Amino acid sequence: MTAALQLDQVVKHFPGPRRGTRVHAVNDVSFSVASGETVALVGESGSGKTTLGRIALQLERLTSGRVLLEGRDITQLSQSALRALRPHMQMVFQDPWATLNPRMRIRSVLEEPLKLHTPLGAPERLARIVGMAERVHLGGSLLDRFPAQLSGGQLQRVALARALMTQPRLVVLDEPTSSLDLSVRAEILELLAELRVQSQVSYLFITHDLGTVRLIADRIVVLYLGAIVESGPTAQIFKQARHPYTRALFSAQLSTDVRERRERVVLQGEIPSPVNLPRGCSFAGRCPAADDRCRAERPALVTESAVQIACFKPGVALAAR
């Protein structure tokens, strides 16, 4: 079956702080999202998650590589050709307030993509708006309000509804629950799972919240300094993460069980500059198990039992406290 989204050896450079320098934001990243699947991108701030999400929708042009939407290479398409594909690929941003026109009523916010991308007449547009509002559990009375009159959770539901109005096959979600409290976050995650079952939409879920990943994602892709260090089925990665960076991330996750004792893997040092990437493994300067080979050679991403990992010492014992 053709993947809903496929990223093939994607590289993205930005102009550096000084003339002639480059920021290596994304470095040779390849992965896919199957139809109806949720893939989570996780990693520290600055790891390239949002840049990859924008590249996936060609909101950001890549330096090299390919992006395929349902098998079609979209990296060389003109803006007009991309505009014709926009109904099939949508994005939900972290801050819904910043993406909604404060002068438009919610009804108009939801109607706008239908006017832009469909031939539907006014009665059909109204029917779809009402139907979508029901699907995302927005009361009909809210449709005549302005964004400032809604809560954060309601605004995020509006953002989801707007993204789904054109019945897309791929939705990129960039930290869609990070600004919400726990009860509203749980409602949004339940809603996303419900909508995925109903419409078979594929999600690329960008987050630093590992608890959310565990609940919603089928597969997880761990990024460090713009490159994949480990990826695979979510349950398998959570059960036995093998890359030192992944294990350090997981050890920092707070448990909901106050009685649970965890060994914390504490990383030393700072993330290397994306302008001057280190010669060997990008993580070697912070890894407690790194040796001379790690500092001299860059490990390739290899597959072992459905898990991809870029490490010379996968699963090595780490110092904990």
C-alpha positions in Angstrom: 0.0 0.0 0.0 1.3 3.5 -0.9 2.3 5.5 2.2 0.3 8.7 2.9 3.6 10.5 3.4 7.2 9.5 2.7 10.3 11.6 3.4 13.3 10.4 1.5 16.8 11.6 2.5 15.5 15.0 3.5 18.1 17.7 4.1 17.4 21.3 5.1 20.0 24.1 5.6 19.3 27.7 6.6 21.7 30.6 6.2 24.1 30.7 9.2 24.8 33.6 11.6 27.9 34.6 9.6 28.5 34.9 5.9 29.3 31.6 4.3 27.9 29.5 7.2 24.9 27.2 7.2 22.6 25.9 9.9 22.1 22.1 9.4 18.5 21.9 10.6 17.7 18.5 9.1 20.3 15.9 8.1 19.4 13.0 5.8 16.0 12.1 7.4 13.9 9.3 5.9 10.7 7.8 7.2 7.1 7.3 6.1 3.5 7.5 7.5 1.1 4.8 6.4 -2.6 5.5 5.7 -4.5 5.8 8.9 -1.3 5.7 11.0 0.0 8.1 13.6 3.8 8.7 13.7 5.2 10.8 16.5 8.3 13.0 16.1 10.0 13.6 19.5 13.2 15.3 20.6 14.5 18.3 22.4 13.8 21.9 21.3 15.9 22.6 18.2 16.0 19.0 17.1 14.3 19.8 13.8 10.7 18.5 14.5 8.8 21.5 13.4 11.0 22.1 10.4 10.3 18.5 9.3 6.6 19.0 9.7 6.7 22.1 7.6 8.8 20.4 5.0 6.3 17.5 4.9 3.6 20.0 3.7 6.1 22.0 1.6 5.5 25.1 3.8 9.3 25.0 3.9 11.3 24.0 0.8 14.0 21.5 1.4 17.7 21.7 0.4 17.8 18.1 -1.0 15.8 14.9 -0.8 12.2 14.2 -1.7 8.7 14.4 -0.1 6.0 12.1 -1.5 2.3 12.5 -0.8 0.6 9.2 -1.6 3.5 8.3 -3.9 3.6 11.7 -5.7 6.8 13.7 -5.4 5.7 17.2 -4.4 9.1 18.8 -3.8 9.4 20.2 -7.3 5.8 21.4 -7.7 5.0 25.1 -8.3 3.0 27.1 -5.7 -0.1 26.8 -7.9 0.3 23.1 -8.2 0.8 22.8 -4.4 -2.3 24.9 -3.8 -4.4 22.3 -5.6 -3.0 19.7 -3.1 -3.6 21.8 0.0 -7.1 20.3 0.7 -5.4 16.9 1.1 -2.7 17.9 3.6 -3.3 20.2 6.5 -1.5 21.4 9.6 -2.6 22.2 13.2 -0.3 24.6 14.9 0.7 24.8 18.5 -1.1 28.0 19.3 -4.6 28.1 17.8 -5.2 31.7 18.9 -2.3 32.8 16.7 -3.7 31.0 13.6 -7.4 32.2 13.8 -8.5 35.6 12.6 -9.9 37.4 15.7 -12.4 39.3 13.5 -14.0 36.2 12.0 -16.8 34.3 13.6 -16.1 30.6 14.0 -18.7 29.7 11.4 -16.7 31.8 8.8 -13.4 30.3 10.0 -14.7 26.8 9.2 -16.3 27.9 5.9 -13.2 29.6 4.5 -11.4 26.3 3.4 -14.6 25.1 1.8 -14.9 28.3 -0.2 -11.2 28.1 -1.3 -10.9 24.4 -2.1 -14.3 23.0 -2.9 -17.2 23.7 -5.3 -19.8 23.3 -2.6 -22.7 25.7 -2.6 -23.8 27.6 0.6 -26.3 24.9 1.8 -23.7 22.2 1.4 -21.1 24.2 3.2 -23.4 24.9 6.1 -24.3 21.2 6.4 -20.6 20.3 6.5 -19.8 23.0 9.0 -22.6 21.8 11.3 -21.6 18.2 10.9 -17.9 18.9 11.6 -18.8 21.0 14.7 -20.7 17.9 16.0 -17.7 15.6 15.2 -15.3 17.7 17.3 -17.9 18.3 20.0 -18.4 22.0 19.5 -21.9 23.2 20.4 -23.8 24.9 17.6 -24.1 28.1 19.6 -20.3 28.5 19.5 -20.3 28.9 15.7 -21.5 32.5 16.0 -18.8 33.5 18.5 -15.5 35.1 17.9 -12.2 33.4 18.9 -11.7 35.6 21.9 -15.0 34.2 23.3 -13.8 30.6 23.4 -11.5 28.7 25.8 -8.2 27.2 24.8 -9.7 23.8 24.4 -12.5 25.1 22.3 -10.0 27.0 20.1 -8.0 23.8 19.5 -11.2 22.0 18.5 -11.9 24.8 16.0 -8.3 24.4 14.6 -8.8 20.7 14.3 -12.2 21.1 12.6 -10.8 23.7 10.2 -8.0 21.3 9.3 -10.4 18.4 8.7 -13.0 20.4 6.7 -11.6 19.5 3.3 -11.3 15.8 4.3 -7.4 15.7 4.1 -5.5 12.4 4.0 -2.6 13.8 6.0 -2.6 16.2 9.0 0.6 17.5 10.7 0.0 18.3 14.3 2.6 20.6 15.9 2.4 20.4 19.7 -1.4 20.6 19.5 -1.9 19.9 23.2 1.1 21.6 24.9 -0.8 24.7 26.0 -3.8 22.8 27.4 -4.4 21.6 30.9 -4.5 17.8 31.5 -8.3 17.3 31.3 -8.6 19.2 28.1 -5.5 17.5 26.7 -7.1 14.1 27.3 -10.3 15.2 25.5 -8.3 16.4 22.4 -6.3 13.1 22.3 -9.5 11.1 22.5 -11.0 13.3 19.8 -8.0 12.7 17.5 -8.2 9.0 17.9 -11.9 9.1 17.2 -11.5 11.1 14.0 -8.7 8.9 12.8 -11.0 5.9 13.0 -13.8 7.7 11.3 -11.9 9.1 8.4 -8.7 7.0 8.2 -6.6 10.2 8.2 -2.9 9.9 8.8 -1.2 12.0 11.5 2.4 13.3 11.9 2.3 14.2 15.6 5.1 16.6 16.7 5.6 16.7 20.5 8.0 16.6 23.4 5.3 15.0 25.6 6.2 11.4 25.9 3.0 10.6 27.8 1.0 11.8 24.9 3.1 9.8 22.4 2.5 6.6 24.4 -1.3 7.2 24.2 -1.7 8.2 20.5 1.2 7.1 18.3 1.7 3.8 16.4 5.3 4.6 15.8 7.9 7.0 17.2 10.8 8.7 15.5 13.4 10.2 17.8 15.4 13.2 16.5 18.6 14.6 17.8 20.3 17.5 16.1 18.2 17.1 12.9 18.8 13.4 12.5 17.0 10.2 13.4 18.8 8.3 16.2 16.0 5.7 16.9 12.6 4.8 15.5 10.1 2.0 15.6 6.8 0.8 17.1 5.9 2.9 20.1 5.3 0.0 22.4 8.6 -1.6 21.5 10.6 1.6 21.9 9.0 2.4 25.3 9.6 -1.2 26.5 13.2 -1.3 25.5 14.7 1.9 24.1 18.3 1.2 23.1 19.8 4.5 22.0 21.4 6.4 25.0 19.6 9.6 24.0 16.2 7.9 23.8 16.8 6.3 27.2 17.8 9.7 28.7 14.6 11.3 27.3 12.4 8.5 28.7 14.1 8.7 32.1 13.2 12.3 32.4 9.5 11.6 31.9 7.4 12.0 35.0 5.3 9.0 36.1 1.7 9.3 37.1 2.4 6.8 39.8 4.1 8.6 42.7 5.3 5.2 44.1 7.2 4.3 40.9 11.0 4.7 41.3 13.0 5.5 38.2 16.7 5.8 37.5 17.4 9.1 36.0 20.0 9.2 33.2 21.6 12.7 33.4 23.3 14.0 30.3 26.3 16.2 30.6 27.3 19.0 28.3 25.4 21.0 25.7 23.9 20.1 22.3 26.5 20.8 19.6 26.0 23.8 17.3 24.0 23.0 14.2 26.4 25.3 12.4 29.4 23.2 13.2 28.4 19.6 13.4 30.8 17.3 15.1 32.8 14.9 13.0 31.5 11.6 14.5 28.3 10.8 16.3 26.4 14.0 17.0 25.6 12.7 20.5 29.1 11.6 21.4 29.9 14.8 23.4 27.0 14.1 25.8 26.9 10.3 25.8 28.2 8.6 28.9 29.2 5.5 26.8 31.0 7.3 24.0 34.5 6.2 23.0 37.1 7.2 20.4 35.2 5.4 17.6 32.0 7.4 18.4 33.9 10.6 18.2 35.5 9.8 14.9 32.8 7.9 12.9 29.1 8.7 12.3 27.0 5.6 13.0 24.6 4.6 10.2 20.9 4.0 10.8 20.5 0.3 10.8 17.4 -1.9 11.3 17.1 -4.5 14.1 13.9 -6.3 14.8 11.6 -3.5 13.4 13.6 -0.8 15.2 16.0 1.6 13.5 18.9 2.8 15.5 22.0 4.9 14.9 24.5 3.8 17.6 27.7 1.8 17.9 26.7 0.6 21.4 22.9 0.1 21.4 21.6 -1.0 24.8 24.9 -0.3 26.7 24.6 0.2 30.4 24.5 3.9 31.4 25.3 5.7 34.6 22.2 6.7 36.4 21.2 8.4 39.6 
